[in-house]
Amino acid sequence: MGNLICIYIEDLDEKRSYPIGTSLQTILNEIASQLKMNVLGAIVNNKLKELTYEIYKPKNIKFVDYTNPAGRRMYIRSLTFVLYKAVQEVFPNAGFRVEHSVSNGEYCRLTNKNTILTEEGVLQIKARMQSIVEANLPFERNEIETEKAIELFESQGLHEKTKLLRTRGNLYTSVYKIGSVVDYFYGFLLPRTGLLDVFDLQHYHNGMLLLAPNKKDPSVAETRLEQEKMFQIFSEYKRWGKILGISNIGDLNKSIEEHKISELIKIYEAMHEKKISQIADRIRKKWKKIKIILIAGPSSSGKTTFGKRLSIQLKVSGIQPINLSLDNYFVNRELTPLDENGEYDFESIEALDVKLFNENLLELLDGKEIDLPKFSFETGQRYYDGEKLRINGKNVIVIEGIHALNPELTSLISDEVKFKIYISALTSISIDGHNLLHSTDNRLIRRIVRDHKYRNYSALDTIKRWQSVRNGEEKNIFPFQENADVMFNSALPYELGVLKRHVEPILKEVQPNQPEYSEANRLLKFFSFFIPIPDNEIPKNSLMREFLGGSTFEY
């Protein structure tokens, strides 16, 4: 009995004993019939592990499937490797790159300009992927010396990976294999290709769109969404990165080592200012018609600083912006809708008095004076304190909020007088050619730093709330982003290098016995790729200052 260890299986709420060195896969095989899930990995003592992981000490285990964000990332990562292998076999020497997330999938392309990818070619790749899945091949993981990994990837022409590994400075590196094809991934993979039985691959622009399983129903692949404006803004920023030689973390680290980062910061900050100025110019050209500017975007996209910088550019053009806060238009607490958990759903559009909001807008546009409503968050009631509002011919009304692009919010207002702006942090650099740096992670990191600095929240608090925030975005923001007249990308390629010094101590406060430790640990590992960048070069009016502090604007 001395060779047995006690394992607590959270899914079953029971303890079982197993021989030392038992793998998670062996435990899963024994209890699979009791689990109503398609298991992809496991959280062991609040750290994500692959099913091949062997246990030598007492542990707490929670198995994860595709409904868990960690499981979903493992699935998509593994699927990307299968796509890479299929591309190598169907189009040898064509090169392969994952560009960015868009249209509910991942946009990928061949890098050899001499290889034209047609619909027929995509169908060939998809068929090869299906045969790799059906073969149920193992994903083999090996720890090798980093110098050997660099030689291996150089021989395959994967120079982005070698640049990243050289600047990371680790002695050993984990590499994955499917047969003879070798790759490096940020994060774990599934045990075998046979688990990847749901996906789709479609011809998309000059490349292909990889569609993983639907989040709510993993038995079917995601449906492609048309997001042409989002695709164009991603493509524009990717082109900028290519021109400036900053496409991935390896490029960024190299620019720091070569003392070029100061100039890079100045260039990108100037690009931001130019973009905001161009948006103001578009509004100026139509300003006799445009009376309302609507600004929407997800959490931590930099909406507030963007709005302040846009206001300055509008004033340069002789336009006087007036902010109308949606916070003043909440319905009384007893009328607030409830969510599925019976909690007040303040993010629902029904939490706003849309009727009164439209009536007030119509009165303002008609030159009338309105009594400005106020809302007390303490009492949950609307009140009036005598403040009035009227606009003149030089004014535009600026409305910022999660529902700003939802047509229902301004349903009684003619589209002719509205100018709609969508802002998000669309990360333009990647980890390397096969590993995306997701915009969602970028925004989460911004929020952790900001919440800690301005709201005294711990990383634990912010991570705990994040899924609820994301659910609200999926419901209230993302469906309307293509309604925008213009999109603005607030992401800066060097910002994670700057945020590194600020966020790491906050993340390290999350304790191993807390469920959020798994996510904090993932983000800390992620920051091991970055060389830190001092923030003294960041201008006082930069969008980054909304999160770092030290802004010239008041919030």
KOLZAMI-541474 format. One line per 5 residues: number of its first residue (from 1); their letters; for each residue x, y, z of C-alpha. Coordinates in steps of 0.001 Angstrom, whole numbers, plus 500000, padded with zeros to 6 digits. Example, Ala and Ser with C-alpha at 12.3 -4.5 7.8 and 13.67 -1.06 7.14 Angstrom:
<sites>
1	AS	512300:495500:507800; 513670:498940:507140
</sites>
This chain:
<sites>
1	MGNLI	500000:500000:500000; 502993:502298:500478; 503316:502704:496710; 499779:504108:496359; 498948:507804:496318
6	CIYIE	495626:509486:497075; 493980:511418:494234; 490948:513679:494731; 488842:513683:491553; 486822:516888:491652
11	DLDEK	484460:515795:488860; 483262:512847:490985; 483823:514526:494374; 485681:511468:495617; 489166:510259:496531
16	RSYPI	490811:507240:494923; 494171:505546:495321; 496526:504847:492403; 500078:503525:492004; 502831:506158:491894
21	GTSLQ	503456:507245:488279; 499883:506681:487078; 499014:508901:484090; 495939:511093:483845; 494909:509028:480816
26	TILNE	494866:505847:482945; 492662:507534:485560; 490393:508857:482819; 490046:505404:481249; 488785:504075:484580
31	IASQL	486170:506792:485167; 485273:507893:481611; 481841:506220:481750; 480953:508377:484781; 481905:511643:483079
36	KMNVL	479467:513237:480656; 482173:515070:478739; 484714:514628:475970; 487883:515098:478063; 490807:516974:476477
41	GAIVN	493104:517643:479450; 493033:518238:483197; 493633:520896:485829; 496003:519323:488384; 496461:521344:491586
46	NKLKE	495157:524348:489619; 497667:523949:486772; 496751:522698:483305; 498291:519347:482326; 498162:517026:479328
51	LTYEI	496578:513585:479712; 500040:512010:479388; 501047:513688:482681; 502135:511171:485341; 501341:511661:489032
56	YKPKN	503878:511002:491780; 502325:512882:494728; 498773:513358:496069; 496880:515709:493745; 493521:517341:493082
61	IKFVD	492267:516681:489553; 489569:518353:487486; 489143:517136:483910; 488411:519719:481207; 486517:519548:477936
66	YTNPA	485860:521997:475112; 483484:524106:477208; 486468:525102:479368; 488628:527907:477829; 491782:525904:478644
71	GRRMY	490397:522856:476835; 489340:525002:473908; 492841:526446:473561; 494351:522927:473610; 491945:521815:470875
76	IRSLT	492589:524805:468578; 496364:524559:469098; 496312:520851:468186; 494067:521501:465190; 496501:524145:463957
81	FVLYK	499338:521590:464094; 497264:519138:462042; 496608:521911:459500; 500340:522670:459320; 501142:518998:458709
86	AVQEV	498440:518773:456021; 499746:521895:454253; 503297:520495:454265; 502080:517283:452646; 499716:518831:450068
91	FPNAG	501857:521887:449220; 505493:521075:450112; 507690:524171:450532; 504666:526519:450282; 505150:527857:453834
96	FRVEH	502362:528324:456342; 501335:531091:458703; 498464:531703:461119; 497654:535402:460726; 494860:536337:463150
101	SVSNG	491435:535456:464565; 488483:536717:462503; 485025:535606:461323; 484727:533003:464132; 487908:531244:463057
106	EYCRL	491625:531613:462443; 492781:533107:459160; 495788:531224:457758; 497729:531598:454531; 500568:530122:452518
111	TNKNT	503672:532299:452641; 505178:531333:449268; 503775:533903:446831; 504280:531499:443935; 501667:529116:445379
116	ILTEE	498139:530345:444654; 495616:528841:447039; 492303:528000:445347; 489071:526527:446728; 490133:523182:445304
121	GVLQI	493487:523439:447092; 491739:524179:450401; 489514:521118:449911; 492641:519002:449356; 494176:520303:452589
126	KARMQ	490914:519689:454471; 490731:516103:453165; 494307:515500:454286; 493493:516909:457729; 490558:514504:458011
131	SIVEA	492767:511542:457157; 495321:512638:459810; 492483:512847:462375; 491129:509437:461368; 494617:507911:461711
136	NLPFE	494491:508912:465415; 498206:509737:465488; 499864:510697:468791; 501138:514204:469493; 504592:513384:470859
141	RNEIE	506161:515889:473253; 509905:515938:473876; 512199:518171:475945; 515352:518907:473953; 518229:521355:474277
146	TEKAI	517197:524748:472918; 520231:524832:470591; 519053:521566:469008; 515518:522947:468711; 516919:526017:466939
151	ELFES	518835:523807:464482; 515701:521731:463893; 513473:524724:463154; 516139:526415:461020; 516246:523294:458829
156	QGLHE	512458:523574:458383; 512682:527270:457508; 510807:528316:460677; 513001:531353:461336; 510409:533117:463549
161	KTKLL	510616:530242:466031; 514407:530295:466120; 514415:534075:466703; 511959:533621:469589; 513927:530772:471180
166	RTRGN	517214:532697:470910; 515777:535735:472718; 513952:533666:475367; 517154:532233:476851; 515906:528818:478078
171	LYTSV	518300:525843:478189; 515605:523358:477175; 512558:523626:474917; 509501:521387:474519; 508810:520380:470921
176	YKIGS	505899:518422:469479; 505846:515874:466690; 503205:514276:464495; 505154:511627:462651; 508151:513438:461126
181	VVDYF	506686:516962:461376; 508049:518967:464330; 506678:522217:465773; 506760:524404:468889; 503580:525559:470625
186	YGFLL	502864:527975:473422; 500795:525666:475639; 499763:522027:475706; 498268:519813:472994; 495821:516916:473029
191	PRTGL	497132:513324:473296; 496023:512177:469835; 494728:513571:466535; 491594:511400:466771; 490084:513798:469326
196	LDVFD	489936:516536:466646; 486917:515151:464818; 484996:518458:464560; 486361:521294:462405; 485933:523047:459078
201	LQHYH	488354:524632:456628; 487126:527164:454075; 488707:529236:451336; 488886:532811:452658; 490348:535815:450823
206	NGMLL	493743:534604:449574; 494060:532018:452324; 491849:529793:454448; 489695:530041:457546; 490132:527314:460169
211	LAPNK	486888:526844:462111; 486989:524976:465431; 483932:523508:467228; 481126:525818:468304; 481526:526951:471938
216	KDPSV	477934:526123:472905; 477572:522974:470792; 481012:521356:470253; 479465:518632:468088; 479371:521086:465155
221	AETRL	481935:523493:463732; 481608:527246:464173; 479631:529078:461486; 481669:531564:459524; 480726:535189:460200
226	EQEKM	481367:537836:457577; 483642:540429:459189; 485111:542310:456245; 485832:545517:458164; 487556:543587:460943
231	FQIFS	489586:541635:458379; 490712:544820:456643; 491852:546518:459860; 493806:543395:460881; 495412:543224:457434
236	EYKRW	496372:546905:457550; 498132:546546:460900; 499854:543351:459766; 501205:545281:456757; 502473:548029:459060
241	GKILG	504231:545428:461168; 505847:543891:458122; 507055:547283:456853; 508532:548151:460260; 509963:544662:460775
246	ISNIG	507817:543855:463843; 505621:540842:463095; 506276:538665:466144; 507763:538634:469644; 511184:537600:468322
251	DLNKS	511247:540747:466136; 510188:542873:469118; 512862:541403:471394; 515507:541918:468723; 514527:545596:468348
256	IEEHK	514963:546010:472134; 518393:544328:472073; 519441:546575:469156; 518157:549723:470971; 515577:550487:468283
261	ISELI	512519:550366:470537; 512472:554122:471260; 512021:554984:467586; 509435:552203:467170; 507338:553648:470034
266	KIYEA	507470:557111:468450; 506387:555748:465050; 503414:553768:466381; 502237:556591:468650; 502391:558908:465614
271	MHEKK	500369:556367:463611; 497700:556373:466329; 497545:560171:466293; 497312:560192:462501; 494472:557642:462534
276	ISQIA	492506:559644:465123; 493100:562829:463118; 491834:561102:459953; 488652:560010:461761; 488106:563600:462936
281	DRIRK	488629:564803:459348; 485979:562365:458086; 483530:563725:460652; 484494:567329:459792; 483691:566793:456113
286	KWKKI	480141:565762:457038; 479757:567733:460252; 476666:569663:459114; 474916:566287:458835; 476684:564346:461583
291	KIILI	475293:565275:464984; 475935:562079:466950; 479185:560099:467329; 478728:556586:468706; 481778:554802:470169
296	AGPSS	481662:551126:471175; 484241:548498:472003; 484942:545655:474425; 486452:545927:477901; 489927:547492:478106
301	SGKTT	489962:548498:474454; 490929:552073:475370; 487580:553696:474544; 487944:556438:477158; 491355:557727:476032
306	FGKRL	490381:557354:472386; 487278:559489:473036; 489379:562184:474740; 491941:562273:471935; 489197:562350:469292
311	SIQLK	487548:565275:471130; 490802:567249:470897; 491055:566582:467154; 487407:567587:466679; 488031:570862:468538
316	VSGIQ	490988:571511:466203; 488411:571256:463384; 486070:573738:465072; 483625:571115:466369; 482560:571176:470021
321	PINLS	481867:567633:471307; 479394:567120:474169; 479420:563806:476031; 476064:562210:476842; 476560:559449:479392
326	LDNYF	474476:556277:479072; 474925:555819:482842; 472280:558534:483281; 469698:556409:481484; 469564:553253:483601
331	VNREL	466025:552172:484458; 465035:552123:488130; 466439:549092:489947; 463076:547270:490193; 462792:547390:486372
336	TPLDE	466324:546061:485750; 466281:542673:483945; 467728:539589:485612; 470298:537221:484128; 470158:533404:484125
341	NGEYD	471462:533371:487709; 468774:535744:488972; 471291:538613:489315; 470704:542119:487972; 471889:542238:484360
346	FESIE	473221:545791:484067; 474877:544955:480723; 471570:544186:478990; 470228:546949:476737; 466940:546502:478600
351	ALDVK	468700:547923:481669; 468607:551269:479832; 465566:553488:479268; 465977:553422:475497; 462646:555229:474948
356	LFNEN	463628:558235:477100; 467134:558258:475582; 465721:558494:472034; 463190:561150:473052; 465967:563267:474596
361	LLELL	468161:562867:471513; 465322:563931:469211; 464664:566995:471376; 468343:567941:471370; 468594:567537:467593
366	DGKEI	465494:569733:467280; 467296:572516:469167; 465278:572063:472355; 466605:572119:475897; 466252:568936:477940
371	DLPKF	466246:568169:481639; 469244:565870:481970; 468378:562725:483944; 470758:561397:486588; 470975:557940:488133
376	SFETG	471917:557093:491705; 473805:553804:491921; 473349:553922:495700; 469513:554057:495627; 469023:552469:492203
381	QRYYD	466668:555315:491203; 466569:558063:488587; 466502:561668:489735; 466800:565202:488318; 469010:567886:489900
386	GEKLR	468094:570780:487603; 470954:570301:485099; 469809:571085:481566; 471368:570497:478148; 471013:572165:474763
391	INGKN	473233:571862:471669; 474070:574407:468992; 475281:574177:465423; 478910:573656:466468; 478161:570721:468764
396	VIVIE	478205:566970:468189; 476895:564557:470813; 479414:561848:471744; 477929:558610:473127; 480305:555942:474388
401	GIHAL	479250:552534:475706; 478896:548823:475089; 475547:549282:473277; 476576:552281:471169; 476546:550329:467870
406	NPELT	473357:548398:468652; 470714:549893:466288; 468120:549551:469060; 469882:552162:471213; 469246:554974:468708
411	SLISD	466330:553405:466821; 464424:556697:466363; 467463:558592:465085; 468220:558782:461360; 471431:557018:460307
416	EVKFK	472358:560146:458338; 473212:562065:461523; 475194:559212:463146; 478883:558367:462832; 479739:554965:464328
421	IYISA	483194:554003:465642; 484302:550564:466854; 487495:550363:468886; 489362:547236:469962; 492862:546028:470799
426	LTSIS	493523:543865:467735; 496971:542521:468542; 499086:542827:465403; 502085:540747:466431; 502131:536997:467008
431	IDGHN	504243:534720:469194; 505526:533136:465982; 504075:532023:462647; 502005:529210:464184; 501113:530738:467577
436	LLHST	498762:533691:467780; 498914:536348:470432; 495186:536715:471092; 493523:540104:471486; 491473:538704:474379
441	DNRLI	494665:538038:476381; 495952:541510:475497; 492777:543095:476922; 492767:540884:480014; 496340:541936:480831
446	RRIVR	495451:545610:480358; 492473:545159:482668; 494478:543365:485386; 496965:546276:485500; 494252:548968:485397
451	DHKYR	491968:547292:487965; 494882:546879:490358; 496047:550472:489958; 492717:552318:489988; 490254:549974:491713
456	NYSAL	492523:548110:494109; 491400:544765:492604; 493716:541769:492744; 494520:539668:489667; 492341:537014:491313
461	DTIKR	489348:539399:491287; 489826:540410:487649; 490397:536860:486358; 487346:535650:488307; 485132:538272:486611
466	WQSVR	486654:537937:483147; 484445:535140:481789; 481326:537079:482755; 482749:540153:480996; 483489:538055:477899
471	NGEEK	479957:536619:477895; 478558:540157:477944; 480791:541163:475026; 479703:538165:472960; 476084:539139:473534
476	NIFPF	476126:542944:473495; 479164:544173:471542; 480620:541765:468980; 477372:541166:467008; 477253:544880:466103
481	QENAD	480911:545668:465383; 480480:545496:461605; 477896:548312:461862; 480786:550735:462392; 481664:553429:459838
486	VMFNS	485257:553167:460981; 487294:550798:463151; 490237:551876:465284; 492874:549461:466545; 494186:550558:469940
491	ALPYE	496791:547771:470250; 500462:548677:470142; 503005:545954:469231; 505303:546753:472169; 502666:547193:474882
496	LGVLK	502993:543734:476425; 506714:544306:476842; 505852:547508:478726; 503065:545889:480780; 505302:542946:481772
501	RHVEP	506976:544752:484691; 503584:545944:485973; 501559:542744:485627; 503981:540024:486754; 503989:540986:490486
506	ILKEV	500170:541179:490444; 499837:537741:488810; 502299:536218:491291; 499928:537147:494127; 497456:534467:492956
511	QPNQP	498019:531446:495208; 498354:527803:494030; 495289:526769:496064; 493025:529180:494130; 491229:528016:490950
516	EYSEA	492356:531174:489110; 495978:530106:489607; 495806:528105:486365; 495068:531244:484334; 497587:533384:486246
521	NRLLK	500257:530722:485678; 499438:530602:481941; 499832:534377:481642; 503099:534363:483603; 504496:531707:481275
526	FFSFF	503350:533831:478355; 505364:536814:479656; 508524:534709:479761; 508739:535344:475982; 509038:539123:476395
531	IPIPD	512055:541264:477175; 510748:544059:479453; 510457:547596:478061; 510670:550632:480396; 507565:552816:480274
536	NEIPK	509358:556183:480407; 509229:556347:476583; 505408:556090:476507; 503879:559545:475852; 501544:561069:478462
541	NSLMR	498594:561023:476023; 499165:557431:474851; 496268:554983:474994; 498534:552836:477144; 498454:555467:479904
546	EFLGG	494803:554572:480551; 496141:551330:482027; 499665:552245:483162; 498816:555537:484837; 500650:558817:484332
551	STFEY	498222:560104:481698; 497783:563757:480909; 494019:563059:480779; 491737:562851:483791; 489588:559714:484072
</sites>
